[in-house]
Amino acid sequence: MSEQSDNLDAIDRYIKTTPIKTPAASKLRDAWIKYYDATGWYDRNWYSPLYDWARNRKHEFNLANAVTEADKAAAVLQAKKGLSTEELKGEPDRRLASGNYVDPPPPGKEPFFPTRVKVAAGIAAVAAVGLTVLKKLYIDPFLPKRR
């Protein structure tokens, strides 16, 4: 597991286990569960914009789950001033003035043949050609000829 995957799993647990107080928060949680449960290993570990997208969804969820204005103000303050992952690592804070992160679009639907499948097929094809050439060069000369 990567650090990003662990962070995304923490956001997932937070959204799934936080008690729901409003119908809007319930809709956001349902949308999160539907999206995140369909997210694959590659996206969770390597698609770097997904973490910023997930943090923004957590912030939206917190705002939607706030019942009073004081709760909303606390959610906004936490998003703006709370300790970020980057700050924990000694890196500069990347949050916008609103407390959100630059919101990239989430990864879209995977194409029928994703890149990793194309790479694997290319490797398999090169290996098949290589084995055929090796057979012709090193094995066939030593086999008895048929008449």
N, C-alpha and C positions, 0 to 999 in steps of 0.2 A: 504494500500500500504506500502511496505517496502522501506527502504533506497535504497536497490539494485534496486528495480523496478523503483524508481524515477530516479536514476542515468542512468539506461538503457533507460528510456523514454527520458531523456535529450540527450543522444547520438543519439537516433533515430530521435528526432526533428532536431538535428544539421545536421545529414547526409541528411535528407530529405529536409531541407530548405537552405542549403549552395548552392550558385550558382555553377553550373558545368562549369569547364573551359577546361576539357580534356576528350577525349573518355574513357580513362582508369578509370577516376573518375566516369563516367556515368555507366560503367560496375560494379564497386564496389558498387555504390549506388543501382543499380538494384538487385545485389546479396544480399545486406543488407536488402532491403525491402522484398524480397522474403523470406529470412530466418527469420527476426525478426517478421514479421506479422504472421508467422506460429508458433511462440514460444508461449507456453502456460503460464498460470498464475503461475503454480508451478515452472517452469524454471526461470521465471522472478523474482520471489520472493525468491526462495530457492536454486537454482542450483548456488552455489557460484563461480565456475570457469567461468561462463558465463560473468560476469562483466569484468574480465581481458581480455577475448576473445574479447568482444565488444570494449574495449579501444584500443586493438591492431588493430581492424578493422578501428576504427576512425583514428588512426595514419596512417595506409595504405592509407585511403581515402585522408587525408590531403596531403600526399606525392604525390599521383597520381593526385591530383587537382592542385598541384603547377606547374606553367608555367615556371618560371625562376629558375635559381640556387639559387637566393636570397630567393625566396619563399620556396624552398626545405630546405635550411639551416634554415629558420625561423621555419618550421614545425618540423625539427629534434630538434632544440633548445627548442622549446615549449614542445616536448615530453620528452626531457631529464631533463629540468630544471623547467618546469611548476609545479604549486602547485598540488599535487595529493590528492585524497580523504583521503588516509592514513595520509598524513602530516596535513591535516585540522583537523583530529581527534587526532593529537599528537602521532601517531604511526610511526614506522620507514618506510622509503620509500622502496618499494619492486621492483622498476623498475630495469631493466637490464641496462647495459652500453649503449645499443642502444636506450633506452627510452621506449622500449616495456616491457611488463610484461611476465612472464612465460606463454607460450601460450598452454593452455590445449585444447584438441579437443572439439569442441562444442558438446552439447548433441546430440546423434544420434537419429534416428527415434525411436519413442516410441514403445515398444513391444505391441502386440495385447491386452494383459492384463497387464497394468502398475501396479506397486506396490500398488498405492493408491486404485486401483480397487480390487486387491487381499485382501487388508486389510479390505475394506468395505464389501466384500463378506464374509470374515471370521467373522467379527462382526455380520453380518446379520445371519449367520449360528448358531453362539453361542446364539444369541438372540432367534432364532426359537427353538432351543433345550431347552433353558431355559424356554421359555413360554410353551412348551409341557410338560415339567416336572412339572411346577407349576400347569398346568391344571390337570394333573393326580393326583397330591398330594392334591390340595386344592379345586378344583372345582368338579371333578368327584365323590368324595365320597358323596357329598350333592345332586347330581342329582338322581331323582327316576330311578330305574332300569326298563328296558323294559322287558316284558315277551314274 
